[in-house]
């Protein structure tokens, strides 16, 4: 389906919410098709229309419906909601949270006015604010106890499971991948067990472009893109932010890592464990996430690029090469990362 066809489908879909509105493409995410909708009212209200990716999320309806107790929990957390805005789902004219049209599931979020996406970041203040917001989000989820919760993506970020799937796919196409990449995966596969089995609710996709910043200040306005919220190790969120910062920067910068430690620990607060344990996990997590992403990109290539959108065949191999390069850099700096994390955590504890 062409971009023009997709936009036409989106125009038809938003009629479940409004009879007339202006539509334009929004963002460049790998997963959902997203559009900005401007409704022709005196205030020109703006909304975000999304077509949920059913190849990634097997049950977009449940995914969206179980978002309600999460949003209610965040809103009821005074400590969280006084500092960060909570996203708002907008029901259709008939009161439904989702609308099925053109074999897709559509939903709408209220647009955050006076906000902006920062991608890439331009200073460490933005990085520290991002880390603080993700830490605060995870802190709020400590007390999140839904009556039921269906993992949006079973086994999400569980490296052991991704490695098993990767090996199965490789057996079917043993010569499909560059040998330097497969060797790298083999060399670092023990990372799968090094963080331990502790699980809590986490965001699951802590990239700086999954935050909205204030329009004129380098402070986070709200945490968005909540589809991946689910059980996970607390350090995965931290590691994903560090990895994404390093990827945007083109390498690992210790001042930026220090800003991540400072911000995340301020937002998350106590982890109820010794500082050296937290520092060890902070030093491991970026490599863990980089390897996880690299393996996912390679597996998706072997499966025909079904999960991550690509423009050309081979793009997922290029993405994997970038992530595995970061993995090797993080691994080489592991002792320095540990020392920096421990120093930052100790400063906060004093």
C-alpha positions, 0 to 999 in steps of 0.5 A: 500500500502506498503512502497516498493509499494509507493516508486515504485510509486514515482520512476514512478512519477518522470519520469515526471521531469527526466528520471533517478534519485536516490530516497530516503525517506525524513522526517517523516511528518504526511501528505504528502509522501516525497522523496529526488531526486538526479539527475545524473548531474555533480552538483548532483542537489537535489529536493523534490518530494511530493505526495499530500495527497488528503484526507487532501487537497481536491484539490491538483492541486489548492493548488499547483497552488495558491502557485505561487502568494504566492511565488512571493509575498514573493520573491518580499518582499525585507525585507523578501527575503533578510533574508530568502530563498523562496521555489521554485516549479519545473515544469515538463518537459512539464511545469506543476506544478503537475503530476497525477500518480497512483491516486495521485498528485505529485509535486517537490520543489527545495532542499535547499542546505547547510540546515538541519531540527532541530527536536527536538531543542537543545537550545533557540537560535534555538527557538528564530530564529524559532519564528523570521522566522515565525513572519517575514513570517506572517508580509510579508503576511499582504500585501498579496492580491491574486485575489482569494484564496481557503482555502486549508482546509476549517475551518482550526484551527477554534476550534468551527468547530472542536468541532461541528464535534467532538460532531457529531462523539461522538454521533455516538460512545459515548463510543469510547473515554476515559472519562478523555479526553472527560471531558477535552474537555468539561471543556475547550471548551470556549477557542473557543471564547476567541481569537476573530474573527480577521483574516489575512493570516497566515502560519497555521503549525508553528512547528520547523520542518517546517523550514530549518536551516543553516547547521552550524549555529542555524539560520533559512534559510527558512520557508517551508511547505506552504500548510496550508497558509490561513486565521486565527488569528495571534496568532494561529501561535505563539501558535502553535510554543509555543505548539510544543516547549513545546511538544518537550521539554516534558513540558512548560519552561518559558525561551523557552516561553520567546524566542518565545515571543522575536523572534516572536515579532521581526519578526512580529513587530507591531500588531497595538494593545495595548501590554496587548492585545497582551500579553493576546492573546499570553498567550491564544493561546498555550492552544487554539492550544493544545485543537484544536489538541487534538479535531482533533486527537480524531475526526480523531480516531472516523472517522477511522484515515483518516487525520493523518497517524497512525501505530496502531489503537489508536495512535490518542487517545495517541496523543490527550492525550498528547495535552490535557495534554499540554492544562491543563499545559498551562491553569495552567500557563496562568497568568505567561505566560501573565506576561512573554509575557507582559514583553518581549513585553514591553522590545522591545517597550522601 
